[in-house]
Amino acid sequence: MRDAFLDELSALAREDDRVFLIVGDLGFSVIEDFAAEFPDRFLNVGVAEQTMIGVAAGLAASGYRVFVYSIGNFPTMRCLEQIRNDVCYHERSVTVVAVGAGFSYGPMGYTHHAIEDVAVMRALPRMTVLSPADAVEARVLTRYAAGLEGPCYLRLGKNGEPRLHQAPLDVDEAVGGQVLCEGDDVTVLATGSIASLAVEAADLLRGRGIAARVVSVPVIEPLPESVLDQARGTAGIVTLEEHSARGGLGSAVLETAARMRMTLPVTVMGTDDSALGRHVGTTAYMRAMNGLTVQSVADAAASLARADGPSNLSPGSPRA
Amino acid sequence: MVVIDSQDLARAARVSAVRATHRGKSSHIGSCLSVIDILAVLYSGVARVRPEAPEDPARDIVILSKGHAAAGLYSVLAHSGFFPLEWLADFSLDGSRLGGHVTSTAVPGVELSTGSLGHGLPFGVGLALAAKRTGAPRKVFVVMSDGECDEGTTWESALLAAHHGLDNLVVAVDRNHLQSLADTEQTLRLEPFAEKWSAFGWEVLTVDGHDHDGLRSALDTPRESASGEQRPRVVICETVKGKGVSFMENQVLWHYRSPDDKALATALSELLPGAEDR
């Protein structure tokens, strides 16, 4: 995702001389090409995230469309008030880009686990929150972010995520939510690279006679109602994210469903508070420690599908 | 260009600020009175701003980073013609667009909403950097409090501005030596203050923050970059908190206390009543 983002950003910068990239002394081996091609529209502020956002706001106020790049929680939580006051309340076109969504940096320890960021960013006024599932989505959402008037948070994985889309997407397709698997029994709404688990779970469920519809949801805020419309006619919704079960995609789905007066059952799958800070390991290991596995997603979906009609499936064990 | 006399402007703004904080039952009159001379000098010819075109792309930028001195800034802006004097009448009251901390929304002349300290300088650095990158002859003035220099962003930004040679950036520090609870040196020692800025790579001038001629010559940096080393400038303005009202001067109490009727009457008798009507 990271390479796709920077590649697309370079393309955007060639088309639009307002595109500016600020980094907080991170991006070794990936930002050099941009910096070399656009030296007048690149700035490394050093290890100074709060100043980074303030400077971004000043550049945006001067007419630039600013992308701010760092990893994990550094460009969000470390400088939250700068994002709130200087960017959001002033309605400035600044896109905060965080590489290392969820447990992308799992082995590095919990300082580098970004699993509350979406909740925090979603709470800010006028903020668009984007969470692509693979490099194809990352590319199109980068372009989408560049066209937005106002603040945006773009949450990226790292590199090497499973590719879920075989062909490029156009913006409208991506924003409305992409069906990754067709099925009428139950819906899984997933965001970020963990959507690949939902696809695998759908394969597993198929063997059990359950057809799960898997939808990738790259726009968490404002969540398009069309995403929930995709769940109509199925037994219920499982939401899946590599993020806290409070305040992220699951919450956005519940809030939107309530607003739409939808009565479908929703099972929210996210990280497990009791596990946080106690484990270090690969992304897959960290997901498993948080109860986020192909099996658990399949079980949660099966549980909703079974409740909807006669079935002899065993009960699932969702970890909400 | 504003051509109002800075002394007239400061005198009128002091009266308006005291009245506004009295009516609004709001805090920070001491902070307003210490910074008003700095603002009056900036808005009477040093900063290239035009009240009739507050969003002129060619304007200079003035940022009041110590946003709690809102009544001071609003008074200076109103007396400079950026918006009607009548707006001051409901300062910080229900429905007012003039909040108790500096708010830019729908207020002509205000460049950044402030009130959380340490936001103005990073924003100013961004604007100054943008001007450099685009070749615009813009100057950026950031007015800060001395207590604000406790904030880490001050020094992050000080490094950044010097590193990039932003000689189009001028910081004025309202050095009144008092912060929220006590003297700055008792709270979190700033001295040797000038040396700190100097060590960070800034050109440092220290002036009497109530002497308009001294302020003007210190704040009015050349618009063209000098040859040789390019440095941002900080002007340490030695000021008196509560300046102009004897019982408020150097009293930390007036960081928070709002003038009651009696205090207002006494203050106005000292501040040349009638100045607001000029």
Interface residues (C-beta under 8 A of the other chain):
Chain A: D40 R41 L43 V45 G46 A48 Q50 T51 M52 I53 G54 V55 A56 A57 G58 L59 A60 A61 S62 G63 Y64 E81 Q82 N85 D86 Y89 H90
Chain B: S104 T105 E111 L112 S113 S116 G118 H119 L121 P122 F123 G124 V125 G126 L127 A128 L129 A130 A131 R133 T134 G152 T153 E156 S157 L159 L160 H163
